[in-house]
Amino acid sequence: MVTPKREESEINEEKIVNQIRSLGIDMINEANSGHPGIVLGAAPIIYSLFAHHMKIDPENPDFYNRDRFVMSAGHGSALLYATLYMAGYPLSLEDLKDFRKIDSKTPGHPEYKKTVGVETTTGPLGQGFATAVGMAIAERNLSALFNKGKKEVIDFNTYVLCGDGDLMEGISYEAASLAGTLKLNKLIVLYDSNNVCLDGATTDCFTENVAMRFIAQGWNVITVADGNDILSITKAIEDAKTSIDKPTLIEIKTTIGKYSKLEGTHLVHGTPLNKEEITSIKEKMQIRDIPFSISQITVDDFRTFINNRCKNITEKFNKTIETMEDEDKILLENFINGNKSFDIKDIIYEPPQEKEEALRVTSGKILTTIVNKYPSVIGGSADLFGPTKTYIEGVGNFSSENPIAKNIFFGVREHAMGAILNGLALCGYHPYGATFLSFSDYLKPSIRMSAMMNLPVTYIFTHDSISVGKDGATHQPIEQLVSLRATPNLEVFRPADANEVIGVYRAIFEKESGPSVISLSRNSLPILETTKINEVAKGGYTVYDSERKLSGILIATGEEVHLALEISKRLKTKGMDVRVVSMPCIKRFLEQDQDYIDTILPVEVRKIVIEAASSLSWNSIVFNKKYLITLDQYGASGSKDDVYKKYGFDIDTLEEKVENLLK
């Protein structure tokens, strides 16, 4: 029997909200793990958004001009999954029953590519908020690229659901500040304001006036006094969408754990409800007390709202694309397809006459060529354009007045920069961001999200050695390389000269996906005759060899390759023949076939590593720590030569160490 279609005015929206709540707490109960408080408290918020505002097509969920929704309060995943199911996304009741189970489509926190409809991986609070700022920047840049005349090709909104925890994290403050500066009016944040965090009431730790903070940062702020009032929430979102020059925060006052005995307390935040409590809640909501029971009427009614607003939305977008000029159509399709790889073999690089150059300078030249050639390559620095050499001439400074430009001034906001880059990548860009290597710790959580999502984000870190000298220990990286190298799915490159810098950029931009780090010297270095652009992609290769029987092998990266070459030449005069291997990317090298690895590093030959950073990077290649000439303590302020000498990286000391190890 076919259910007759109902008019929107006949629909009981409260019943739909309660159905979402019921499914959410059933999922948590089935898993015996999860966060029921946000499910019960914030269901009217997410329902109002999806039913009355989100531009979506559940049957074609990835159509490019869709509105983006980011569940920054990632612990509310059960609420999101229940909503996606009800809205018609390809999730089944069985998927909901598998909540938090191994290899399910419904993991404990939202994960990109695991669940259709999840736009980004969120877990650490604040990450989603900042990533959404990147999506809003993408929309602004894309609309400037493609919306010509009266043609509106790109015009999506980015919505965020966040809680007090997200707004306590520093990353959200950084990201909100930049969003206000850039006047990202198509960014709308729904703030589930319930005065509770995991440890207790927010009065114990978070008493600032959030509304005034956002107003001071250039945002609109709208307040909804009753988080159960669907009409008021809907109107607030409608008002937010009319903003011309400001992002909007909608503070919605909710009751965490609505209808439970523990409502309004932190005790309902992250603890599953018992059976008696669930029965009581369902009685109050007039829902059958049967796990995962569904009222088909509520499902159909929810989808009626969506279908009435979004009917044929994908088809209309595709027709719009067909009317575009061929050049614009191809360009937009590149964004839609994610620009999986680039052919940059024709990159032009003019070496300086003196055949010597700081690698950050070489990097800037190569990056300039790439950015000017490929519209989807965009980025900036955390207030370090000059020192990192990442300011690109000829492409303008991104702002509300110049949204087609490509230099993003992130300001001193490393943490937000990383997450914003992720948001750009999720919209089809190949973004980059730059700061000093010693500051990479400030954006490590965002790098981790890049790696989890396999996004093509490039992190450019300069001043990568104790050789920066006089700035002192705070600016001299020691443990950063090993921390980055230990990150799964992240490729870390440390080139030795200009040739290897070119090879690094080729390796990064010619691969299908995944994030990368480029670690670059501040100091000028000779361009070596034996470095090979094409060999960088293998991770490690021989830059100096001997025709006689090897006495040993020196393995080095970056600046230290030059030290290793000098040592090898000195030892040759003493009758010792030492191969030098440049290892710009350990991960890539270890992924080569065993024959290649054994050819470069024969098992029977002693190997010595020279790198002025933590020894822990090298345990998979050199097994005896005495053969690691590395540094496991912080640096000091002084000239490059004095710092090198203090820590045993001057050439005379290194020669003596290597000679003694090879005797």
C-alpha positions as CSV (number, residue, x, y, z in Angstrom):
1,M,0.0,0.0,0.0
2,V,1.4,3.4,-1.0
3,T,1.2,6.1,1.7
4,P,-0.5,9.2,0.3
5,K,1.7,12.2,0.0
6,R,1.2,14.7,2.9
7,E,1.4,18.4,2.8
8,E,4.2,20.0,4.8
9,S,1.7,21.7,7.0
10,E,0.3,18.3,8.1
11,I,3.7,17.1,9.2
12,N,4.5,16.7,12.9
13,E,8.1,17.8,13.1
14,E,8.5,17.0,16.8
15,K,7.8,13.3,16.0
16,I,10.7,13.3,13.4
17,V,13.0,14.9,16.0
18,N,12.1,12.3,18.6
19,Q,12.6,9.5,16.0
20,I,16.2,10.8,15.5
21,R,16.7,10.9,19.3
22,S,15.4,7.4,19.6
23,L,17.6,6.0,17.0
24,G,20.6,7.8,18.4
25,I,20.2,6.4,22.0
26,D,19.4,2.9,20.5
27,M,22.8,3.0,18.7
28,I,24.6,4.0,21.9
29,N,22.8,1.4,23.9
30,E,23.6,-1.3,21.3
31,A,27.3,-0.3,21.4
32,N,27.3,0.2,25.1
33,S,29.4,3.2,24.3
34,G,28.8,6.8,23.1
35,H,27.4,10.2,24.0
36,P,23.6,10.3,24.6
37,G,23.6,13.9,26.0
38,I,24.1,15.6,22.6
39,V,21.7,13.2,20.8
40,L,18.9,14.2,23.2
41,G,19.8,17.8,23.4
42,A,20.8,18.8,19.9
43,A,18.5,16.7,17.7
44,P,16.2,19.7,16.9
45,I,19.2,21.7,15.7
46,I,20.4,19.1,13.2
47,Y,16.9,18.3,12.1
48,S,16.0,21.9,11.4
49,L,19.1,22.3,9.3
50,F,18.7,19.2,7.2
51,A,14.9,19.5,6.8
52,H,14.7,23.2,6.0
53,H,18.1,24.5,4.8
54,M,20.7,22.1,3.6
55,K,21.1,22.0,-0.1
56,I,21.7,18.3,-0.5
57,D,20.8,15.3,-2.7
58,P,20.9,12.1,-0.6
59,E,20.8,10.0,-3.8
60,N,23.8,11.9,-5.2
61,P,25.5,12.9,-2.0
62,D,28.8,14.1,-3.5
63,F,27.4,16.5,-6.0
64,Y,29.8,19.3,-5.9
65,N,27.7,22.4,-5.2
66,R,26.1,20.8,-2.1
67,D,26.0,22.6,1.2
68,R,28.7,21.2,3.6
69,F,27.8,20.1,7.1
70,V,30.6,19.6,9.7
71,M,29.9,17.8,13.0
72,S,32.7,19.5,14.9
73,A,31.3,18.1,18.1
74,G,32.4,14.7,16.8
75,H,31.2,12.8,19.9
76,G,27.7,13.5,18.5
77,S,28.3,11.0,15.7
78,A,25.2,8.9,16.6
79,L,23.1,12.0,16.1
80,L,24.6,12.6,12.7
81,Y,24.3,9.0,11.6
82,A,20.6,8.8,12.7
83,T,19.9,12.0,10.8
84,L,21.7,10.8,7.6
85,Y,19.7,7.6,7.7
86,M,16.4,9.4,8.2
87,A,17.3,11.9,5.4
88,G,17.8,9.1,2.9
89,Y,21.6,8.8,2.7
90,P,22.8,5.2,1.9
91,L,22.9,4.0,5.5
92,S,20.8,1.0,6.6
93,L,19.4,0.1,10.0
94,E,22.1,-2.6,10.2
95,D,24.7,0.1,9.8
96,L,23.2,2.0,12.7
97,K,23.2,-1.2,14.8
98,D,26.9,-1.6,14.0
99,F,27.7,1.7,15.6
100,R,31.3,1.7,16.9
101,K,31.9,-1.8,15.7
102,I,35.0,-2.8,13.8
103,D,35.0,-1.9,10.1
104,S,31.5,-0.4,10.3
105,K,30.2,2.5,8.3
106,T,29.4,4.2,11.7
107,P,32.6,4.7,13.6
108,G,32.8,6.3,17.1
109,H,33.6,9.7,15.6
110,P,32.8,10.8,12.1
111,E,35.4,9.7,9.6
112,Y,35.8,10.9,6.0
113,K,35.2,8.2,3.4
114,K,33.8,5.8,6.0
115,T,30.3,7.2,6.0
116,V,28.6,8.9,3.0
117,G,27.5,12.3,4.1
118,V,30.4,12.9,6.4
119,E,32.4,15.7,5.0
120,T,35.5,15.5,7.2
121,T,37.0,13.5,9.9
122,T,36.4,15.1,13.3
123,G,37.3,13.9,16.7
124,P,39.7,16.4,18.5
125,L,37.4,19.2,19.4
126,G,37.8,22.4,17.3
127,Q,39.2,20.6,14.2
128,G,35.8,20.5,12.5
129,F,35.2,24.2,13.2
130,A,38.6,25.2,11.7
131,T,38.3,22.8,8.7
132,A,34.9,24.4,7.9
133,V,36.7,27.8,7.6
134,G,38.8,26.2,4.9
135,M,35.6,25.0,3.1
136,A,34.2,28.5,3.3
137,I,37.4,30.0,1.9
138,A,37.2,27.4,-0.9
139,E,33.6,28.5,-1.7
140,R,34.6,32.1,-1.8
141,N,37.5,31.4,-4.2
142,L,35.5,29.1,-6.4
143,S,32.6,31.5,-6.7
144,A,35.1,34.2,-7.8
145,L,36.5,31.8,-10.4
146,F,33.3,30.5,-11.9
147,N,30.4,32.9,-11.2
148,K,30.5,35.2,-14.2
149,G,27.8,37.6,-15.1
150,K,24.5,36.3,-13.8
151,K,25.6,32.7,-13.7
152,E,25.7,31.2,-10.2
153,V,27.7,28.0,-10.6
154,I,29.2,27.8,-7.0
155,D,27.2,29.0,-4.0
156,F,27.3,26.5,-1.2
157,N,27.0,27.2,2.5
158,T,29.2,25.6,5.1
159,Y,27.4,24.7,8.4
160,V,29.0,23.6,11.6
161,L,27.5,22.0,14.7
162,C,29.8,22.7,17.7
163,G,29.6,22.8,21.5
164,D,31.4,24.5,24.4
165,G,34.3,22.1,24.1
166,D,35.0,23.2,20.5
167,L,35.0,26.8,21.5
168,M,37.3,26.2,24.4
169,E,40.0,24.8,22.1
170,G,42.4,27.5,20.9
171,I,42.1,26.3,17.3
172,S,38.5,27.5,17.1
173,Y,39.6,31.0,18.3
174,E,42.3,31.2,15.6
175,A,40.0,30.0,12.9
176,A,37.1,32.2,13.9
177,S,39.3,35.3,14.0
178,L,40.5,34.6,10.4
179,A,37.0,33.9,9.2
180,G,35.8,37.2,10.6
181,T,38.7,39.0,9.0
182,L,37.9,37.4,5.6
183,K,34.2,38.1,6.0
184,L,33.2,34.5,5.1
185,N,29.4,35.2,5.1
186,K,28.5,31.7,3.9
187,L,29.9,30.1,7.1
188,I,27.2,29.4,9.7
189,V,28.1,27.9,13.0
190,L,25.3,26.3,15.1
191,Y,26.5,26.5,18.7
192,D,24.9,23.8,21.0
193,S,25.1,25.9,24.1
194,N,24.2,23.8,27.2
195,N,26.6,25.1,29.8
196,V,28.0,21.6,30.4
197,C,31.3,19.9,29.5
198,L,32.6,16.5,30.3
199,D,34.0,17.2,33.8
200,G,31.1,19.4,35.0
201,A,29.4,22.7,34.5
202,T,31.2,25.2,32.2
203,T,31.1,27.7,35.1
204,D,34.1,25.8,36.4
205,C,36.3,26.5,33.4
206,F,34.5,28.6,30.7
207,T,32.8,31.8,31.8
208,E,33.6,34.2,29.0
209,N,30.9,35.9,27.0
210,V,31.1,33.8,23.8
211,A,28.7,36.1,21.9
212,M,30.8,39.1,22.6
213,R,33.9,37.3,21.6
214,F,32.5,36.4,18.2
215,I,31.1,39.9,17.7
216,A,34.6,41.3,18.4
217,Q,36.0,39.0,15.8
218,G,33.6,40.3,13.1
219,W,30.8,37.8,13.3
220,N,27.0,38.1,13.4
221,V,25.6,36.5,16.5
222,I,22.0,35.2,16.8
223,T,20.6,33.7,19.9
224,V,17.9,31.1,20.1
225,A,16.6,30.8,23.7
226,D,14.8,27.5,23.3
227,G,16.8,24.7,21.6
228,N,13.6,22.7,21.3
229,D,11.9,25.3,19.2
230,I,12.3,24.2,15.6
231,L,10.6,27.3,14.2
232,S,13.0,29.6,16.0
233,I,16.1,27.6,14.9
234,T,14.9,27.5,11.3
235,K,14.3,31.3,11.3
236,A,17.7,31.9,12.8
237,I,19.4,29.9,10.1
238,E,17.4,31.7,7.4
239,D,18.5,35.1,8.9
240,A,22.1,33.9,8.9
241,K,21.9,33.0,5.2
242,T,21.1,36.7,4.4
243,S,24.4,37.9,5.9
244,I,26.4,39.9,3.3
245,D,29.7,40.4,4.9
246,K,30.0,38.4,8.1
247,P,30.0,34.7,9.2
248,T,27.3,33.9,11.7
249,L,27.3,32.2,15.1
250,I,23.8,31.0,16.2
251,E,23.9,30.3,19.9
252,I,21.2,27.8,20.6
253,K,20.4,27.2,24.3
254,T,19.8,23.5,24.8
255,T,19.4,21.0,27.6
256,I,22.0,18.2,27.4
257,G,20.3,14.8,27.9
258,K,16.8,16.2,27.3
259,Y,14.1,13.9,28.9
260,S,16.6,11.9,30.9
261,K,16.8,11.9,34.7
262,L,20.3,13.4,34.4
263,E,19.3,16.1,31.9
264,G,21.3,19.3,32.3
265,T,24.3,17.6,34.0
266,H,27.7,16.4,32.8
267,L,26.8,12.9,33.9
268,V,24.7,12.3,30.7
269,H,27.5,13.5,28.4
270,G,29.4,10.4,27.7
271,T,27.8,7.5,29.5
272,P,25.3,5.1,27.9
273,L,21.8,5.1,29.4
274,N,20.4,2.1,31.2
275,K,17.4,0.2,29.9
276,E,15.0,1.7,32.4
277,E,16.1,5.2,31.5
278,I,15.7,4.5,27.8
279,T,12.2,3.2,28.4
280,S,11.3,6.3,30.4
281,I,12.7,8.7,27.7
282,K,10.8,6.9,24.9
283,E,7.6,7.1,26.9
284,K,8.0,10.9,27.2
285,M,8.7,11.1,23.4
286,Q,5.8,8.7,22.6
287,I,8.1,6.3,20.8
288,R,7.7,2.5,20.9
289,D,10.1,0.9,23.4
290,I,11.5,-1.4,20.8
291,P,15.2,-0.9,19.8
292,F,15.6,0.6,16.3
293,S,11.8,0.7,15.7
294,I,11.0,3.1,12.9
295,S,7.9,5.0,12.1
296,Q,7.9,5.1,8.3
297,I,5.7,8.1,8.4
298,T,8.4,10.1,10.2
299,V,11.0,9.0,7.6
300,D,8.8,9.9,4.7
301,D,7.9,13.2,6.2
302,F,11.5,14.2,6.8
303,R,12.4,13.3,3.2
304,T,9.4,15.2,2.0
305,F,10.9,18.5,3.3
306,I,14.2,17.7,1.7
307,N,12.8,16.5,-1.6
308,N,10.5,19.6,-1.9
309,R,13.5,21.9,-1.5
310,C,16.1,20.0,-3.4
311,K,14.3,18.2,-6.2
312,N,16.5,17.8,-9.3
313,I,19.3,19.8,-7.7
314,T,22.1,17.6,-9.1
315,E,20.6,17.6,-12.6
316,K,20.3,21.4,-12.5
317,F,24.0,21.7,-11.4
318,N,25.1,19.4,-14.2
319,K,23.1,21.4,-16.7
320,T,24.8,24.6,-15.5
321,I,28.2,23.0,-16.0
322,E,27.2,22.1,-19.6
323,T,26.5,25.8,-20.4
324,M,30.0,26.9,-19.2
325,E,32.9,27.8,-21.5
326,D,35.0,24.8,-22.3
327,E,38.0,26.1,-20.4
328,D,36.0,26.8,-17.2
329,K,34.2,23.5,-17.5
330,I,37.5,21.6,-17.6
331,L,38.8,23.6,-14.7
332,L,35.7,23.0,-12.6
333,E,35.8,19.3,-13.4
334,N,39.4,19.3,-12.1
335,F,38.2,20.6,-8.7
336,I,35.3,18.1,-8.7
337,N,37.6,15.2,-9.4
338,G,40.1,16.4,-6.8
339,N,43.1,17.1,-9.0
340,K,44.6,13.8,-8.2
341,S,48.0,14.5,-9.7
342,F,50.0,17.0,-11.7
343,D,52.6,16.7,-14.4
344,I,55.2,19.2,-13.4
345,K,58.2,17.9,-15.4
346,D,58.2,21.1,-17.4
347,I,58.8,23.3,-14.4
348,I,61.5,25.8,-15.3
349,Y,64.2,26.5,-12.7
350,E,67.1,28.8,-13.4
351,P,69.9,28.1,-10.9
352,P,72.0,31.1,-9.7
353,Q,75.3,31.7,-11.4
354,E,77.2,30.9,-8.3
355,K,75.6,27.5,-8.2
356,E,74.6,27.9,-4.6
357,E,71.2,28.7,-3.0
358,A,69.2,28.4,0.2
359,L,66.7,25.6,-0.3
360,R,63.8,27.8,1.0
361,V,64.7,30.1,-1.9
362,T,64.7,27.3,-4.5
363,S,61.4,26.0,-3.0
364,G,59.9,29.5,-3.5
365,K,60.9,29.6,-7.1
366,I,59.4,26.1,-7.9
367,L,56.3,26.8,-5.9
368,T,55.7,30.1,-7.7
369,T,55.8,28.3,-11.1
370,I,53.3,25.6,-9.8
371,V,50.9,28.1,-8.2
372,N,50.8,30.3,-11.3
373,K,50.1,27.3,-13.6
374,Y,47.5,25.4,-11.5
375,P,44.4,27.2,-10.2
376,S,43.8,24.5,-7.5
377,V,47.2,25.1,-5.8
378,I,46.6,27.7,-3.2
379,G,48.1,28.5,0.2
380,G,50.1,30.8,2.4
381,S,52.0,31.0,5.7
382,A,51.6,31.6,9.3
383,D,53.0,35.2,9.2
384,L,56.2,33.9,7.7
385,F,55.9,34.6,4.0
386,G,59.3,36.3,3.9
387,P,61.4,33.8,5.9
388,T,59.8,30.7,4.2
389,K,59.8,32.3,0.7
390,T,56.3,31.2,0.0
391,Y,54.8,34.5,-1.1
392,I,53.8,34.1,-4.7
393,E,54.1,37.1,-7.0
394,G,51.4,37.7,-9.5
395,V,48.5,35.9,-7.9
396,G,47.3,38.5,-5.4
397,N,46.4,38.4,-1.7
398,F,43.2,36.6,-0.8
399,S,40.7,38.8,0.9
400,S,37.0,39.6,0.9
401,E,37.7,42.3,-1.7
402,N,40.0,40.0,-3.8
403,P,38.7,36.4,-3.4
404,I,40.2,35.2,-6.6
405,A,43.7,35.7,-5.2
406,K,45.8,32.9,-3.9
407,N,48.2,34.1,-1.2
408,I,46.4,33.4,2.1
409,F,47.6,35.5,5.1
410,F,46.9,33.0,7.9
411,G,48.5,35.2,10.5
412,V,50.2,33.7,13.5
413,R,47.7,30.8,13.6
414,E,49.6,27.6,12.8
415,H,47.0,25.3,14.3
416,A,44.1,26.8,12.4
417,M,46.2,27.0,9.2
418,G,46.6,23.2,9.1
419,A,42.9,22.5,9.5
420,I,42.0,25.2,7.0
421,L,44.3,23.5,4.5
422,N,42.3,20.3,5.1
423,G,39.1,22.1,4.4
424,L,40.5,23.4,1.1
425,A,41.7,19.9,0.2
426,L,38.3,18.5,0.9
427,C,36.9,20.9,-1.8
428,G,39.4,19.7,-4.5
429,Y,42.4,21.9,-3.9
430,H,46.0,21.0,-3.5
431,P,46.8,23.5,-0.7
432,Y,50.1,24.3,1.1
433,G,51.0,26.1,4.3
434,A,54.4,27.3,5.6
435,T,56.1,27.9,8.9
436,F,59.3,27.0,10.7
437,L,60.0,23.3,11.4
438,S,60.3,24.0,15.1
439,F,56.7,25.3,15.1
440,S,55.3,22.3,13.3
441,D,54.2,21.0,16.7
442,Y,51.6,23.8,16.8
443,L,49.7,22.2,13.8
444,K,50.5,18.5,14.4
445,P,46.8,17.6,15.2
446,S,45.8,19.1,11.9
447,I,48.6,17.2,10.1
448,R,47.3,14.1,11.7
449,M,43.8,14.7,10.3
450,S,45.4,15.3,6.8
451,A,47.1,11.9,7.1
452,M,44.0,10.1,8.3
453,M,41.9,11.5,5.4
454,N,44.8,11.0,2.9
455,L,44.5,14.6,1.7
456,P,46.9,16.2,-0.7
457,V,48.1,18.9,1.6
458,T,51.7,20.1,1.5
459,Y,53.4,21.4,4.6
460,I,56.5,23.6,3.9
461,F,58.7,23.8,7.0
462,T,61.9,25.9,6.8
463,H,64.8,26.7,9.2
464,D,65.0,23.0,9.7
465,S,68.3,22.6,11.6
466,I,70.3,23.7,14.6
467,S,72.3,25.6,11.9
468,V,69.8,28.4,12.2
469,G,72.1,29.4,15.0
470,K,71.5,32.6,16.9
471,D,67.7,32.3,17.3
472,G,68.6,29.6,19.9
473,A,67.1,26.4,21.1
474,T,63.5,27.4,20.7
475,H,63.9,27.8,17.0
476,Q,66.2,24.8,16.4
477,P,64.2,21.6,15.7
478,I,65.3,18.4,17.2
479,E,62.4,16.0,17.8
480,Q,60.1,17.4,15.0
481,L,61.4,15.3,12.2
482,V,61.0,12.0,14.0
483,S,57.5,13.0,15.2
484,L,56.5,13.8,11.6
485,R,58.1,10.7,10.2
486,A,56.3,8.6,12.7
487,T,52.9,9.8,11.4
488,P,51.3,7.1,9.3
489,N,50.5,8.1,5.7
490,L,52.7,11.2,5.8
491,E,55.7,11.6,3.6
492,V,58.5,13.7,5.0
493,F,61.1,15.0,2.6
494,R,64.4,16.7,3.6
495,P,66.2,17.6,0.4
496,A,70.0,18.3,0.2
497,D,70.2,20.9,-2.6
498,A,68.2,22.6,-5.3
499,N,68.1,19.5,-7.5
500,E,66.5,17.5,-4.7
501,V,64.0,20.3,-4.0
502,I,62.9,20.0,-7.6
503,G,62.7,16.2,-7.2
504,V,60.6,16.6,-4.0
505,Y,58.0,18.8,-5.7
506,R,57.8,16.4,-8.5
507,A,57.3,13.5,-6.1
508,I,54.6,15.3,-4.2
509,F,52.6,16.7,-7.0
510,E,52.8,13.6,-9.2
511,K,51.3,11.2,-6.6
512,E,47.6,10.5,-6.4
513,S,46.9,11.7,-2.9
514,G,48.2,12.0,0.7
515,P,49.9,14.7,2.7
516,S,53.6,15.7,2.5
517,V,56.1,17.7,4.5
518,I,59.0,19.5,2.9
519,S,61.8,20.3,5.4
520,L,64.1,23.0,4.1
521,S,67.3,24.6,5.0
522,R,67.6,28.3,5.8
523,N,71.2,28.4,4.7
524,S,72.7,28.6,1.2
525,L,74.0,25.3,0.0
526,P,76.0,24.3,-3.1
527,I,74.1,22.7,-5.9
528,L,75.8,19.3,-6.2
529,E,76.7,17.7,-9.5
530,T,75.8,14.2,-8.2
531,T,72.3,14.8,-6.9
532,K,69.6,13.5,-9.1
533,I,66.1,15.0,-9.5
534,N,64.5,11.7,-10.6
535,E,66.0,9.6,-7.8
536,V,64.3,11.6,-5.1
537,A,61.1,9.7,-5.7
538,K,62.8,6.6,-4.5
539,G,63.5,8.1,-1.1
540,G,67.2,7.4,-1.1
541,Y,70.0,6.9,-3.5
542,T,73.8,7.1,-3.9
543,V,75.3,10.6,-4.4
544,Y,79.0,9.5,-4.1
545,D,80.5,6.1,-4.6
546,S,83.9,4.4,-4.8
547,E,85.2,2.0,-7.4
548,R,87.1,0.1,-4.7
549,K,85.7,-2.1,-1.9
550,L,83.6,0.0,0.4
551,S,84.9,0.8,3.9
552,G,81.4,2.1,4.9
553,I,78.4,4.0,4.0
554,L,77.3,7.5,5.2
555,I,73.6,8.2,5.2
556,A,72.5,11.8,5.5
557,T,69.7,14.2,4.8
558,G,69.5,17.9,4.0
559,E,72.5,20.0,5.0
560,E,74.2,17.0,6.5
561,V,74.6,15.4,3.0
562,H,77.2,18.1,2.3
563,L,79.0,17.3,5.5
564,A,79.0,13.6,4.6
565,L,80.4,14.3,1.2
566,E,83.3,16.3,2.7
567,I,84.0,13.6,5.2
568,S,84.1,11.0,2.4
569,K,86.6,13.0,0.4
570,R,88.8,13.5,3.5
571,L,88.7,9.8,4.4
572,K,89.6,8.8,0.8
573,T,93.0,10.5,1.3
574,K,93.5,8.1,4.2
575,G,92.7,5.0,2.1
576,M,89.1,4.6,3.2
577,D,86.4,4.4,0.6
578,V,83.0,5.6,1.8
579,R,79.8,5.8,-0.1
580,V,77.4,8.7,0.6
581,V,73.7,8.1,0.4
582,S,71.2,10.9,0.4
583,M,68.0,9.9,2.1
584,P,65.4,12.7,1.4
585,C,62.5,10.5,2.4
586,I,62.9,7.4,4.7
587,K,59.4,6.3,4.1
588,R,59.7,6.2,0.3
589,F,63.1,4.4,0.6
590,L,61.7,1.6,2.8
591,E,58.8,1.1,0.3
592,Q,61.2,0.2,-2.5
593,D,61.8,-3.4,-3.4
594,Q,64.4,-5.3,-1.3
595,D,66.9,-5.6,-4.2
596,Y,67.0,-1.8,-4.6
597,I,67.4,-1.3,-0.8
598,D,70.2,-3.9,-0.7
599,T,72.0,-2.3,-3.6
600,I,72.1,1.1,-2.0
601,L,72.7,-0.3,1.5
602,P,74.4,-3.7,1.3
603,V,73.9,-5.7,4.4
604,E,77.6,-6.5,4.9
605,V,78.8,-2.9,4.9
606,R,78.8,-0.7,8.0
607,K,76.4,2.2,7.8
608,I,76.6,5.5,9.7
609,V,73.8,8.1,9.9
610,I,74.6,11.8,10.1
611,E,71.6,14.0,10.9
612,A,71.5,16.9,13.4
613,A,68.1,15.7,14.9
614,S,66.7,12.9,17.0
615,S,68.2,9.5,16.6
616,L,64.8,7.8,16.8
617,S,64.1,8.3,13.0
618,W,66.7,5.7,12.1
619,N,66.0,2.5,14.0
620,S,64.6,0.8,10.9
621,I,67.8,1.3,9.0
622,V,70.7,1.3,11.5
623,F,70.3,-1.0,14.4
624,N,73.3,-0.1,16.6
625,K,73.0,3.3,18.1
626,K,76.7,3.9,18.1
627,Y,76.5,4.3,14.4
628,L,74.0,7.2,14.7
629,I,75.6,10.6,14.7
630,T,72.5,12.4,15.7
631,L,71.3,14.8,18.3
632,D,69.0,14.0,21.2
633,Q,69.3,17.3,23.2
634,Y,68.2,20.9,22.6
635,G,70.4,23.3,20.8
636,A,71.9,26.7,21.8
637,S,72.2,30.2,20.7
638,G,75.2,31.1,18.7
639,S,76.6,31.2,15.2
640,K,76.1,28.2,12.9
641,D,79.7,27.2,13.2
642,D,79.8,27.5,17.0
643,V,76.6,25.6,17.4
644,Y,77.8,22.8,15.1
645,K,81.1,22.6,17.1
646,K,79.3,22.5,20.4
647,Y,77.3,19.5,19.4
648,G,79.9,17.7,17.4
649,F,78.7,18.5,13.9
650,D,81.7,20.5,12.7
651,I,83.6,18.8,10.0
652,D,86.7,17.9,12.0
653,T,84.8,16.3,14.8
654,L,82.6,14.4,12.3
655,E,85.6,13.1,10.4
656,E,87.2,11.8,13.6
657,K,83.9,10.1,14.7
658,V,83.4,8.4,11.3
659,E,87.0,7.3,11.0
660,N,86.9,5.7,14.5
661,L,83.6,3.9,13.7
662,L,85.0,2.4,10.4
663,K,88.4,1.3,11.7
